[in-house]
């Protein structure tokens, strides 16, 4: 599709004002010239040939015989022709032309300004609809509108699209959040009510089951609080110099019992010193989340390879498993809240659906990015890029 070129607002206004002004002057001047030309042709047509020849000579040199020159002009053009009065025919003609031209100027001016007015009207109407919660409303661009307004319209439509997406995500998130919080709370309350009613004995085993649900509920609340801080740009980072490779190996050691339980080998490959200025606790959270996800969903592959690669300005950390991966449609929403590729399996392993959302929030707080894609020879690849000079969300 060929994109239409639009003028800037300043140029758009200037061109139309100058066109109207210059066009009006040209029209009035042309009409005056036509009037003089027709009058002169008519008088010369009625004038005898000898007089016409005499006048032609005098027109070339009026100073040769000024008296005779004015006699001929006064006789054939009229005595009023040379009278310097505001009520002369010339001035009356100019006044008539101005009066006749003004309506045309108004019509053309309003017609020229119509794209500007139409674009503003569409934007105002769309903005009113969006303010009423109709986020699917879009403002159509008007042909011939200034470039700034066209860009404004495109930005407005993009904003409305994002608002629609955020609204949908918020509604979905609220439903999912209520469901996730209700499950452990209902389980804990049911178990306590059973103990109060005498169905279950208040023994350590029963209390431990209640405590497990409360811990799960507390973890959900902490995760939601972290995501809320990240959304508000208030996620605080305690930055210091850290070796990314050492931090990864430390997390691998912590998760060694879980990896041995599912017979999965986690390896870390790094070339030399991997110094980076960041928050080791938050970065450790990201690494743990990705490793735990691999242990839950890709353990059948038996391997998780982690590689730290230097970038021109920062570091890239690749997590590559040998599991079955996920569906292509799920890759676009894998970092959204409360999303799971296999819901029942996630619940079995205790997943909340917030882990990858937290990982993305922490990476973005460090000024970095995190993406997931399928490896060419199978499995899932997660890439983290951390710039050397970060601009955090809070900054």
C-alpha positions as CSV (number, residue, x, y, z in Angstrom):
1,X,0.0,0.0,0.0
2,X,1.4,3.4,-1.0
3,X,1.5,5.8,1.9
4,X,0.1,9.2,1.1
5,X,2.4,12.1,1.7
6,X,0.9,14.8,3.9
7,X,2.1,18.4,4.4
8,X,3.0,19.8,7.8
9,X,0.4,21.8,9.6
10,X,2.3,25.0,9.2
11,X,2.8,24.5,5.5
12,X,-0.8,23.3,5.1
13,X,-2.1,26.5,6.6
14,X,0.4,28.8,4.8
15,X,-0.3,27.3,1.4
16,X,-4.0,27.7,1.7
17,X,-3.9,31.3,3.1
18,X,-1.4,32.3,0.4
19,X,-3.5,30.6,-2.3
20,X,-6.6,32.5,-1.2
21,X,-4.8,35.8,-0.9
22,X,-2.9,35.6,-4.1
23,X,-5.8,34.1,-6.0
24,X,-8.1,37.0,-4.8
25,X,-5.7,39.7,-6.0
26,X,-5.2,37.9,-9.3
27,X,-8.9,37.6,-9.9
28,X,-9.6,41.3,-9.0
29,X,-6.6,42.5,-11.2
30,X,-7.7,40.3,-14.1
31,X,-11.3,41.6,-13.9
32,X,-10.0,45.2,-13.8
33,X,-7.8,44.4,-16.9
34,X,-10.7,42.9,-18.7
35,X,-12.8,45.9,-17.9
36,X,-10.2,48.4,-19.2
37,X,-9.5,46.2,-22.3
38,X,-13.1,46.0,-23.3
39,X,-13.7,49.7,-22.8
40,X,-10.6,50.6,-24.8
41,X,-11.5,48.3,-27.6
42,X,-15.0,49.6,-27.8
43,X,-13.9,53.3,-27.9
44,X,-11.2,52.6,-30.4
45,X,-13.6,50.8,-32.6
46,X,-16.0,53.8,-32.6
47,X,-13.1,56.3,-33.2
48,X,-12.4,57.5,-36.8
49,X,-9.2,56.2,-38.3
50,X,-7.6,59.6,-38.5
51,X,-8.3,60.4,-34.8
52,X,-7.1,56.9,-33.9
53,X,-3.8,57.5,-35.7
54,X,-3.4,60.9,-34.0
55,X,-4.1,59.4,-30.6
56,X,-1.6,56.6,-31.3
57,X,1.1,59.2,-31.9
58,X,0.2,61.1,-28.8
59,X,0.2,58.0,-26.7
60,X,3.8,57.4,-27.6
61,X,4.7,61.0,-26.5
62,X,1.9,62.7,-24.5
63,X,4.2,65.6,-23.6
64,X,4.5,66.7,-27.3
65,X,0.9,68.1,-27.2
66,X,-0.7,67.7,-23.8
67,X,-3.6,69.9,-24.6
68,X,-4.7,67.9,-27.6
69,X,-4.0,64.6,-25.7
70,X,-6.4,65.5,-22.9
71,X,-9.0,66.8,-25.5
72,X,-9.1,63.4,-27.2
73,X,-9.2,61.5,-23.9
74,X,-11.9,63.7,-22.4
75,X,-14.0,63.5,-25.6
76,X,-13.9,59.8,-26.2
77,X,-13.4,58.4,-22.6
78,X,-15.3,61.1,-20.8
79,X,-14.4,64.0,-18.6
80,X,-14.7,61.8,-15.5
81,X,-11.9,59.6,-16.7
82,X,-9.3,61.9,-15.4
83,X,-11.0,63.1,-12.3
84,X,-9.1,61.9,-9.1
85,X,-12.2,61.1,-7.0
86,X,-13.0,58.1,-4.8
87,X,-16.3,58.0,-6.6
88,X,-14.7,57.4,-10.0
89,X,-15.7,54.4,-12.1
90,X,-12.4,52.6,-11.3
91,X,-12.9,52.7,-7.6
92,X,-16.5,51.7,-7.9
93,X,-15.4,48.8,-10.1
94,X,-12.9,47.7,-7.5
95,X,-15.5,47.9,-4.8
96,X,-17.9,45.8,-6.8
97,X,-15.2,43.2,-7.5
98,X,-14.3,43.0,-3.8
99,X,-18.0,42.5,-2.8
100,X,-18.4,39.8,-5.5
101,X,-15.1,38.1,-4.6
102,X,-15.7,37.8,-0.8
103,X,-18.3,35.1,-1.1
104,X,-16.0,33.0,-3.3
105,X,-13.2,33.6,-0.8
106,X,-15.4,32.4,2.0
107,X,-16.6,29.3,0.1
108,X,-13.1,28.3,-1.0
109,X,-11.6,29.0,2.5
110,X,-14.2,26.9,4.2
111,X,-13.8,24.2,1.6
112,X,-10.0,24.3,2.1
113,X,-10.3,24.1,5.9
114,X,-12.8,21.2,5.7
115,X,-10.1,18.4,6.0
116,X,-8.8,20.1,9.1
117,X,-12.2,20.4,10.7
118,X,-13.3,16.9,9.7
119,X,-10.2,15.3,11.2
120,X,-10.6,17.2,14.5
121,X,-14.3,16.2,14.5
122,X,-13.5,12.5,14.0
123,X,-10.8,12.7,16.7
124,X,-13.2,14.4,19.1
125,X,-15.9,11.8,18.5
126,X,-13.5,8.9,18.9
127,X,-12.0,10.4,22.0
128,X,-15.5,10.8,23.5
129,X,-16.3,7.2,22.7
130,X,-13.0,6.0,24.3
131,X,-13.7,8.1,27.4
132,X,-17.0,6.2,27.7
133,X,-15.1,2.9,27.7
134,X,-15.6,2.0,24.0
135,X,-12.0,1.1,23.4
136,X,-12.7,-0.5,20.0
137,X,-13.5,3.0,18.5
138,X,-11.0,4.2,15.9
139,X,-10.7,7.6,14.2
140,X,-10.4,7.4,10.4
141,X,-7.8,9.6,8.7
142,X,-9.2,12.3,6.4
143,X,-7.7,12.7,2.9
144,X,-5.8,16.0,2.6
145,X,-5.4,16.6,6.3
146,X,-2.0,17.9,7.6
147,X,0.8,15.5,8.4
148,X,0.7,16.3,12.2
149,X,-3.0,15.5,12.4
150,X,-2.6,12.3,10.4
151,X,0.2,11.2,12.8
152,X,-1.9,12.3,15.7
153,X,-4.8,10.1,14.4
154,X,-2.5,7.1,14.0
155,X,-1.1,7.6,17.5
156,X,-4.6,8.0,18.9
157,X,-5.7,4.7,17.2
158,X,-2.6,3.0,18.6
159,X,-3.4,4.3,22.1
160,X,-7.0,3.1,21.8
161,X,-5.8,-0.3,20.6
162,X,-3.5,-0.6,23.6
163,X,-6.2,0.5,25.9
164,X,-8.5,-2.2,24.5
165,X,-5.8,-4.8,25.0
166,X,-5.0,-3.6,28.5
167,X,-8.7,-3.5,29.4
168,X,-9.1,-7.1,28.1
169,X,-6.0,-8.2,30.0
170,X,-7.2,-6.4,33.2
171,X,-10.6,-8.1,33.1
172,X,-9.0,-11.5,32.4
173,X,-6.4,-10.9,35.0
174,X,-9.0,-10.0,37.6
175,X,-11.0,-13.2,36.9
176,X,-7.9,-15.3,37.0
177,X,-6.6,-13.5,40.1
178,X,-9.8,-14.1,42.0
179,X,-9.8,-17.8,41.0
180,X,-6.1,-18.3,41.9
181,X,-6.6,-16.6,45.3
182,X,-9.8,-18.3,46.1
183,X,-8.4,-21.8,45.5
184,X,-5.9,-22.0,48.4
185,X,-8.1,-19.8,50.6
186,X,-11.1,-22.1,50.1
187,X,-8.9,-25.2,50.8
188,X,-7.5,-23.7,54.0
189,X,-10.9,-22.5,55.2
190,X,-12.5,-25.9,54.4
191,X,-9.8,-27.8,56.3
192,X,-10.1,-25.4,59.4
193,X,-13.8,-25.7,59.3
194,X,-13.5,-29.5,59.2
195,X,-11.3,-29.4,62.3
196,X,-13.8,-27.0,64.1
197,X,-16.6,-29.4,63.2
198,X,-14.7,-32.4,64.4
199,X,-14.4,-34.0,61.0
200,X,-10.6,-33.8,61.2
201,X,-8.5,-33.9,64.2
202,X,-6.4,-30.8,65.0
203,X,-3.1,-32.7,64.5
204,X,0.2,-31.5,63.0
205,X,-0.5,-33.2,59.7
206,X,-3.8,-31.3,59.3
207,X,-2.3,-28.0,60.4
208,X,0.5,-28.5,58.0
209,X,-1.9,-28.9,55.1
210,X,-3.6,-25.6,56.1
211,X,-0.2,-23.9,56.4
212,X,0.8,-25.1,53.0
213,X,-2.3,-23.5,51.4
214,X,-1.6,-20.2,53.4
215,X,2.0,-20.2,52.2
216,X,0.8,-20.6,48.6
217,X,-1.6,-17.8,49.1
218,X,1.1,-15.6,50.6
219,X,3.4,-16.3,47.6
220,X,0.6,-15.3,45.2
221,X,0.1,-12.0,47.0
222,X,3.8,-11.3,47.0
223,X,4.0,-12.1,43.3
224,X,1.1,-9.8,42.5
225,X,2.6,-7.1,44.6
226,X,5.9,-7.3,42.7
227,X,4.0,-7.1,39.3
228,X,2.0,-4.1,40.5
229,X,5.3,-2.3,41.5
230,X,6.7,-3.1,38.1
231,X,3.7,-1.8,36.2
232,X,3.9,1.4,38.2
233,X,7.6,1.7,37.5
234,X,8.4,1.5,41.2
235,X,10.2,-1.9,41.3
236,X,13.3,-1.0,43.4
237,X,16.6,-2.6,42.4
238,X,19.6,-3.0,44.7
239,X,22.3,-2.8,42.1
240,X,25.8,-4.0,42.5
241,X,28.5,-5.7,40.4
242,X,27.7,-9.4,40.0
243,X,29.1,-12.2,37.9
244,X,26.2,-13.6,35.9
245,X,27.9,-17.0,35.4
246,X,28.5,-17.5,39.1
247,X,24.9,-16.4,39.9
248,X,23.6,-19.0,37.4
249,X,25.8,-21.7,38.8
250,X,24.6,-20.8,42.3
251,X,21.0,-21.2,41.3
252,X,21.8,-24.5,39.6
253,X,23.3,-25.8,42.8
254,X,20.1,-24.7,44.7
255,X,17.9,-26.6,42.3
256,X,20.1,-29.7,42.1
257,X,17.8,-31.9,44.2
258,X,14.9,-31.1,41.9
259,X,16.9,-31.6,38.8
260,X,18.2,-34.9,40.0
261,X,14.7,-36.0,40.9
262,X,13.5,-35.6,37.3
263,X,16.9,-36.8,35.9
264,X,17.7,-33.5,34.2
265,X,21.1,-32.1,33.6
266,X,21.5,-28.3,33.9
267,X,24.8,-26.9,32.4
268,X,26.2,-23.3,32.4
269,X,28.6,-22.2,29.7
270,X,30.3,-18.9,30.0
271,X,33.5,-17.5,28.5
272,X,35.6,-15.7,31.1
273,X,34.4,-13.0,33.4
274,X,30.7,-12.0,33.1
275,X,30.6,-8.9,35.2
276,X,27.3,-7.0,35.2
277,X,25.9,-4.2,37.3
278,X,22.4,-5.3,38.4
279,X,20.3,-6.6,41.3
280,X,21.6,-10.1,42.0
281,X,18.5,-11.1,44.0
282,X,16.0,-10.1,41.3
283,X,18.2,-11.6,38.5
284,X,18.4,-14.7,40.6
285,X,14.6,-14.8,40.7
286,X,14.6,-14.7,36.9
287,X,17.1,-17.5,36.5
288,X,15.2,-19.6,39.1
289,X,11.9,-19.1,37.4
290,X,13.3,-20.2,34.0
291,X,15.1,-23.2,35.5
292,X,12.0,-24.3,37.4
293,X,9.8,-24.0,34.3
294,X,12.2,-26.2,32.4
295,X,12.2,-28.8,35.2
296,X,8.4,-28.8,35.2
297,X,7.6,-28.8,31.5
298,X,10.8,-30.0,29.7
299,X,12.2,-32.7,32.0
300,X,11.6,-35.4,29.4
301,X,14.3,-33.7,27.3
302,X,16.8,-34.4,30.1
303,X,18.9,-31.3,29.5
304,X,18.8,-27.5,30.1
305,X,21.8,-25.7,28.5
306,X,22.5,-22.2,29.7
307,X,24.9,-20.0,27.8
308,X,26.2,-16.5,28.6
309,X,27.3,-14.6,25.5
310,X,28.8,-11.1,25.4
311,X,27.0,-8.4,23.3
312,X,28.6,-5.1,22.0
313,X,26.9,-3.4,24.9
314,X,25.8,-5.9,27.5
315,X,25.1,-9.7,27.9
316,X,22.8,-12.3,26.3
317,X,21.8,-15.3,28.4
318,X,20.3,-18.3,26.5
319,X,18.2,-21.0,28.2
320,X,17.7,-23.9,25.8
321,X,15.8,-27.1,26.8
322,X,15.1,-30.3,24.9
323,X,11.4,-30.6,25.8
324,X,8.4,-30.6,23.6
325,X,8.1,-26.8,23.6
326,X,4.8,-25.0,23.3
327,X,2.3,-24.3,20.6
328,X,3.1,-21.4,18.2
329,X,0.0,-19.5,19.2
330,X,1.0,-19.6,22.9
331,X,4.4,-18.0,22.3
332,X,2.9,-14.6,21.8
333,X,1.3,-14.7,25.3
334,X,3.8,-16.9,27.2
335,X,4.9,-13.9,29.4
336,X,1.3,-12.7,30.2
337,X,-0.1,-13.2,33.6
338,X,-2.0,-16.4,34.6
339,X,-1.2,-18.0,31.2
340,X,-0.3,-21.7,31.1
341,X,0.3,-24.0,28.2
342,X,-1.0,-26.9,30.1
343,X,-3.2,-25.7,32.9
344,X,-3.8,-29.0,34.7
345,X,-0.1,-29.9,34.6
346,X,0.8,-26.4,36.0
347,X,-1.6,-26.9,38.9
348,X,-0.1,-30.3,39.6
349,X,3.3,-28.7,40.0
350,X,2.0,-25.7,41.9
351,X,2.5,-23.1,39.2
352,X,0.6,-19.8,39.5
353,X,1.0,-18.6,36.0
354,X,2.9,-15.5,37.2
355,X,6.5,-16.7,37.0
356,X,7.3,-15.6,33.4
357,X,5.4,-12.3,33.9
358,X,7.7,-11.6,36.9
359,X,10.8,-12.6,34.9
360,X,9.8,-10.1,32.1
361,X,9.1,-7.4,34.7
362,X,12.5,-7.8,36.3
363,X,14.3,-7.9,32.9
364,X,12.5,-4.7,31.8
365,X,13.3,-3.0,35.1
366,X,17.0,-3.6,34.3
367,X,16.4,-2.1,30.8
368,X,16.6,-5.5,29.2
369,X,14.3,-7.8,27.2
370,X,13.3,-11.4,27.4
371,X,11.8,-13.4,24.5
372,X,10.9,-17.1,23.9
373,X,11.0,-19.0,20.6
374,X,11.3,-22.5,19.2
375,X,14.8,-23.9,18.6
376,X,15.5,-25.1,15.1
377,X,16.1,-28.7,16.2
378,X,13.3,-28.8,18.8
379,X,12.8,-27.5,22.3
380,X,12.2,-24.0,23.6
381,X,14.8,-21.2,23.6
382,X,14.5,-18.3,26.0
383,X,16.8,-15.3,25.4
384,X,17.5,-12.6,27.9
385,X,19.4,-9.5,26.8
386,X,20.8,-7.1,29.5
387,X,22.3,-3.8,28.3
388,X,25.5,-2.6,30.0
389,X,24.0,0.8,30.7
390,X,20.5,0.3,31.9
391,X,17.7,2.7,32.1
392,X,15.3,1.2,34.6
393,X,11.5,1.6,34.5
394,X,11.7,3.8,37.7
395,X,14.2,6.1,36.0
